[in-house]
Amino acid sequence: MIVTTAGKFDQKLIEKAEKINKTVGGTFVLRKNKSISSLHTQFKDHLLMVGKEKLTLHPFGGSEPLFFHPNSSMFRVKQIVRGEHDPLLTAARLKKGMTVLDCTAGLASDAIVCSLAVGPEGKVTGLEKNQYIAFLVKSGLITWESGLKEMDESMRRITILHEDHLAYLKRQSDQSFDVVYFDPMFEETIQSPGLSGLKNMAEYSPLTGDIISEAKRVAKERVVLKDHYKSSRFEQFGFTVIKRPSSKFHYAIIELGD
């Protein structure tokens, strides 16, 4: 990973970039007048550009940069605050004070919605296998200002960990989270402008029987899966599907509580 500054920089921004570089274990390169494409050509590696207000990942070999943005969660949070329905919260049956493990956090859109639902009494932990995406999202959740109090508070409460979800699940005690949630990369592509950059860097690892078994052991109440409506995973792993006729993806659950 190459770490550099935005095109317009000063000594303060250089120091910020150098500090971030130490955190991610990358190689710091002075930007000078070099373009992102020329740095890609020279170093043949992913590039993290440090700006005054945001971090941007430029994947090597990919055309779309990736930066933290709450994506659709902002719209969903506003709906929930107004008392409207959210299909994830309905499927997961989240209440104040519950604990949620999001095994496929990505840009944390679903984690933000879950954090709003469980409130300050609860806890949402998100796992991201790619260390650079994990760092980007962790930083964004701390610094992003949405202008909506409920949104900002929900983001600040989330814990993002750079972890493989199977390895993490194996280390957890029985029934240590109320809900364990998965949103794997879809078997069939769903077009979304906010996800184009993510696809170039995300870790693609299929769900397995071992992963679901561990999730069922760790979850106290239920395991929730979000997937394409044509996905074979629902039947393969014994999920009960909550069908949404107008949507390209469904939520499904395995109930574990008494």
C-alpha positions in Angstrom: 0.0 0.0 0.0 1.3 3.4 -1.1 0.3 6.4 1.1 0.5 9.9 -0.2 -1.3 13.2 0.1 -3.9 15.0 -2.0 -2.5 17.1 -4.8 -2.7 20.3 -2.7 -0.8 19.7 0.5 1.1 21.4 3.3 3.4 20.2 6.0 0.5 19.5 8.3 -1.1 17.2 5.7 2.3 15.5 5.1 2.6 14.8 8.8 -1.0 13.4 8.9 -0.2 11.1 6.0 3.0 9.9 7.6 1.1 9.1 10.8 -1.5 7.1 8.9 1.2 5.3 6.9 2.7 4.0 10.2 -0.8 2.8 11.2 -1.4 0.8 8.0 2.2 -0.3 7.5 2.5 1.2 4.0 5.1 3.1 2.1 4.9 6.9 2.3 5.6 8.7 -1.0 5.7 12.5 -1.4 3.0 13.5 -3.9 5.0 16.3 -5.5 3.3 16.8 -8.9 2.7 13.1 -9.7 -0.7 11.9 -10.7 -2.4 8.9 -9.1 -2.1 6.9 -12.4 1.7 7.6 -12.6 2.1 6.5 -8.9 0.2 3.3 -9.8 2.4 2.7 -12.8 5.6 3.3 -10.7 4.7 1.2 -7.6 2.1 -1.2 -8.9 0.2 -1.2 -5.6 -3.0 0.2 -4.1 -2.8 3.8 -3.1 -4.3 5.6 -0.1 -4.6 9.4 -0.6 -4.8 11.5 2.5 -6.8 14.7 2.2 -7.7 17.3 4.7 -11.2 16.0 5.2 -11.3 12.4 3.9 -9.2 9.4 2.9 -9.5 7.9 -0.6 -8.4 4.4 -1.7 -7.3 4.1 -5.3 -7.1 0.4 -6.1 -4.3 -0.7 -8.4 -5.9 -2.0 -11.5 -9.3 -0.6 -10.7 -10.9 2.5 -12.2 -13.1 3.6 -9.3 -11.7 5.1 -6.1 -13.2 4.2 -2.8 -13.9 6.6 0.1 -16.1 6.3 3.1 -19.7 7.5 2.7 -22.7 6.4 4.7 -24.3 5.4 1.4 -27.9 4.4 1.7 -27.9 4.4 5.5 -28.5 8.1 5.7 -31.8 7.7 3.9 -32.7 4.7 6.0 -31.8 6.4 9.3 -34.1 9.3 8.4 -36.9 6.9 7.7 -36.4 5.0 11.0 -36.3 8.3 13.0 -39.7 9.1 11.3 -41.0 5.8 12.6 -41.0 4.0 9.2 -40.2 0.4 8.5 -36.7 -1.0 7.7 -36.5 -4.6 6.4 -33.2 -5.4 8.1 -34.5 -4.3 11.5 -37.7 -6.3 11.0 -35.7 -9.4 10.0 -33.2 -9.1 12.9 -35.9 -8.0 15.4 -33.4 -5.6 16.9 -34.3 -3.8 20.2 -32.5 -1.3 22.4 -29.6 -2.9 24.3 -29.0 -5.8 21.9 -25.6 -6.8 20.6 -24.9 -7.4 16.9 -22.0 -8.9 15.0 -21.8 -7.8 11.4 -19.5 -10.3 9.8 -19.3 -8.5 6.5 -19.2 -4.8 7.4 -18.0 -3.4 4.1 -18.7 0.4 4.2 -20.8 -0.2 7.4 -24.1 0.9 5.9 -26.1 -1.9 7.6 -24.0 -1.6 10.8 -25.1 2.1 11.1 -28.7 1.1 10.9 -28.2 -1.6 13.5 -26.4 0.8 15.8 -29.3 3.2 15.6 -31.7 0.4 16.5 -29.8 -1.0 19.5 -29.0 2.5 20.9 -26.2 3.4 23.3 -27.2 0.5 25.6 -26.4 -2.0 22.8 -23.3 -2.7 20.8 -22.5 -3.3 17.1 -19.2 -4.9 16.0 -18.3 -5.0 12.3 -15.7 -7.2 10.8 -13.8 -6.4 7.5 -11.2 -8.8 6.1 -9.4 -6.2 4.0 -7.2 -4.1 6.3 -7.3 -1.0 4.1 -11.1 -1.0 3.9 -11.3 -1.6 7.6 -9.0 1.4 8.3 -10.9 3.6 5.9 -14.3 2.8 7.4 -13.1 3.0 11.0 -11.7 6.4 10.3 -14.8 7.5 8.5 -17.2 6.4 11.2 -15.3 8.6 13.7 -15.0 11.7 11.6 -18.0 11.9 9.2 -20.4 14.7 10.0 -23.8 14.0 8.5 -25.7 16.9 10.1 -28.1 14.4 11.7 -27.5 13.8 15.4 -28.9 10.3 15.5 -26.8 9.3 12.5 -23.5 10.7 13.9 -24.1 9.1 17.3 -24.9 5.7 15.7 -21.7 5.9 13.6 -19.5 6.7 16.6 -20.7 3.7 18.6 -19.7 1.1 16.0 -16.5 -0.9 16.5 -14.8 -2.0 13.3 -12.2 -4.8 13.4 -9.8 -6.0 10.7 -10.7 -9.7 11.0 -11.6 -12.8 9.1 -15.1 -13.6 10.3 -14.5 -17.4 10.7 -11.4 -16.9 12.7 -13.2 -14.3 14.9 -16.3 -16.4 15.4 -14.1 -19.3 16.5 -12.6 -17.2 19.3 -16.0 -16.1 20.7 -17.9 -17.8 23.5 -21.3 -19.4 23.0 -24.2 -16.9 22.7 -21.9 -13.9 23.0 -23.9 -11.8 20.5 -27.7 -11.6 20.2 -27.6 -11.4 16.4 -24.9 -12.5 13.9 -25.4 -10.9 10.4 -24.0 -11.7 7.0 -24.2 -9.7 3.8 -21.8 -11.5 1.4 -21.0 -10.2 -2.1 -23.9 -11.2 -4.2 -23.7 -14.3 -6.5 -25.3 -12.1 -9.1 -24.1 -8.5 -9.4 -26.5 -5.8 -8.2 -25.5 -2.4 -9.8 -24.9 0.3 -7.2 -22.8 3.4 -7.8 -21.8 3.5 -4.2 -20.3 0.0 -4.3 -18.2 0.1 -7.5 -15.0 1.0 -5.8 -15.6 -1.5 -3.1 -15.8 -4.4 -5.5 -12.2 -3.9 -6.6 -10.8 -4.4 -3.1 -13.3 -6.4 -1.1 -12.3 -9.9 0.0 -14.4 -12.5 -1.7 -14.8 -15.5 0.5 -17.8 -17.8 0.2 -20.0 -18.7 3.1 -19.4 -22.3 4.3 -21.1 -24.7 6.6 -18.3 -24.1 9.2 -19.0 -20.4 9.2 -22.8 -20.8 9.6 -22.2 -23.4 12.3 -20.0 -21.0 14.2 -22.5 -18.2 13.7 -25.3 -20.3 15.2 -23.1 -21.1 18.2 -22.2 -17.5 18.8 -25.6 -16.0 18.2 -28.1 -16.1 21.1 -31.2 -15.1 19.2 -30.8 -15.5 15.4 -28.5 -15.5 12.4 -29.5 -13.1 9.6 -28.4 -13.4 6.0 -29.0 -10.7 3.3 -28.5 -12.1 -0.3 -29.8 -11.9 -3.8 -33.2 -13.4 -4.2 -31.8 -16.1 -6.5 -29.1 -17.1 -4.1 -28.6 -20.8 -3.4 -27.3 -20.0 0.1 -30.8 -19.7 1.7 -31.7 -23.3 1.0 -28.1 -24.6 1.4 -27.7 -23.4 5.0 -31.3 -23.8 6.2 -32.4 -20.1 6.3 -36.1 -19.1 6.4 -36.5 -16.4 3.7 -38.5 -13.3 4.2 -39.5 -12.6 0.7 -39.7 -9.0 -0.7 -41.5 -9.2 -4.1 -40.2 -5.8 -5.3 -36.6 -6.2 -4.2 -33.6 -8.0 -5.8 -32.4 -9.1 -2.4 -34.1 -10.9 0.5 -33.4 -11.2 4.2 -33.4 -14.7 5.8 -33.1 -15.9 9.3 -32.2 -18.9 11.4 -34.0 -18.6 14.8 -32.1 -19.8 17.8 -33.9 -18.4 20.8 -36.4 -20.3 23.0 
